[in-house]
């Protein structure tokens, strides 16, 4: 019998509480808004244990999106945040999300 997925990540969330008022990855995955910003939490917060959600398609999409943005902006992100690098993914990014990305980086930097 498999263990139930924990509602809460072992590491404190940095963006989701402020952006969505949620304190768990599971809650974020249940909403469209949560799925739209989860990649930003992954991008900024390298302390997350994502293993319980690896098979979730929404989590896979968020993780790949975070990897793509990290690949594109790794120098900026590395200079602002001490985080482990994400895997290289040179796939396309949607530049319509640039403003959201910039706001999230600014917020996370101001609240580190």
C-alpha positions as CSV (number, residue, x, y, z in Angstrom):
1,X,0.0,0.0,0.0
2,X,1.4,3.4,-0.9
3,X,1.7,6.2,1.5
4,X,-0.6,9.3,1.0
5,X,1.0,12.3,-0.5
6,X,1.8,14.9,2.1
7,X,-0.2,18.1,1.9
8,X,2.8,20.2,2.9
9,X,6.3,20.4,1.4
10,X,9.1,19.9,3.9
11,X,10.6,23.3,3.0
12,X,8.8,26.6,3.5
13,X,7.2,28.0,0.4
14,X,8.4,31.4,-0.8
15,X,5.9,32.6,-3.4
16,X,2.8,30.5,-3.2
17,X,1.6,31.8,0.2
18,X,1.9,35.4,-1.0
19,X,0.6,34.8,-4.5
20,X,-2.2,32.3,-3.7
21,X,-2.6,32.2,0.0
22,X,-1.7,28.5,0.0
23,X,0.9,26.8,2.1
24,X,1.1,23.5,0.1
25,X,2.1,22.3,-3.3
26,X,-1.0,19.9,-3.3
27,X,-3.3,22.9,-2.9
28,X,-1.5,24.8,-5.7
29,X,-1.9,21.8,-8.0
30,X,-5.6,21.7,-7.5
31,X,-6.2,25.1,-8.9
32,X,-5.6,26.7,-12.3
33,X,-4.0,29.7,-10.7
34,X,-1.7,27.4,-8.7
35,X,-0.7,25.5,-11.7
36,X,0.1,28.7,-13.5
37,X,2.6,30.0,-10.8
38,X,4.0,26.7,-9.5
39,X,6.9,26.9,-11.9
40,X,8.0,30.2,-10.2
41,X,8.1,28.5,-6.8
42,X,10.2,25.7,-8.3
43,X,12.5,28.3,-10.0
44,X,13.1,30.3,-6.8
45,X,13.0,27.7,-4.1
46,X,15.5,24.9,-4.4
47,X,14.6,23.4,-1.0
48,X,11.4,21.8,-2.2
49,X,10.9,18.0,-2.1
50,X,9.0,17.5,-5.3
51,X,9.2,13.7,-5.2
52,X,5.6,13.1,-4.1
53,X,4.3,14.9,-7.2
54,X,6.8,13.8,-9.9
55,X,4.1,11.7,-11.7
56,X,1.6,14.6,-11.8
57,X,1.4,16.0,-15.3
58,X,0.9,19.6,-13.9
59,X,4.0,19.2,-11.8
60,X,6.0,17.9,-14.7
61,X,4.9,20.9,-16.8
62,X,5.8,23.3,-14.0
63,X,9.2,21.7,-13.5
64,X,10.0,21.8,-17.2
65,X,8.9,25.4,-17.4
66,X,11.1,26.3,-14.4
67,X,14.1,24.5,-16.0
68,X,13.6,26.4,-19.3
69,X,13.4,29.8,-17.5
70,X,16.4,28.9,-15.4
71,X,18.4,27.9,-18.5
72,X,17.5,31.2,-20.1
73,X,18.2,33.4,-17.0
74,X,20.7,31.3,-15.0
75,X,23.2,34.1,-14.6
76,X,20.7,36.6,-13.2
77,X,19.2,34.0,-10.9
78,X,22.6,32.7,-9.8
79,X,23.7,36.2,-8.9
80,X,20.5,37.0,-6.9
81,X,19.9,33.7,-5.2
82,X,22.0,30.9,-3.7
83,X,20.3,27.9,-5.2
84,X,21.3,24.6,-6.8
85,X,21.1,24.7,-10.6
86,X,18.1,23.2,-12.4
87,X,18.7,20.8,-15.3
88,X,19.5,22.5,-18.6
89,X,16.4,22.7,-20.9
90,X,16.9,24.9,-23.9
91,X,13.3,24.5,-25.0
92,X,11.2,27.6,-25.8
93,X,9.9,29.9,-23.1
94,X,6.7,32.0,-23.4
95,X,7.9,35.6,-23.1
96,X,4.3,36.6,-22.3
97,X,5.2,35.3,-18.8
98,X,8.2,37.6,-18.5
99,X,6.4,40.2,-16.3
100,X,5.3,37.5,-13.9
101,X,8.8,36.1,-13.8
102,X,10.3,39.6,-13.1
103,X,7.8,40.3,-10.4
104,X,8.4,37.0,-8.7
105,X,12.1,37.4,-8.8
106,X,11.8,40.9,-7.4
107,X,9.4,39.7,-4.6
108,X,11.6,36.7,-3.7
109,X,14.8,38.9,-3.6
110,X,13.1,41.5,-1.4
111,X,11.9,38.8,1.0
112,X,14.9,36.5,1.3
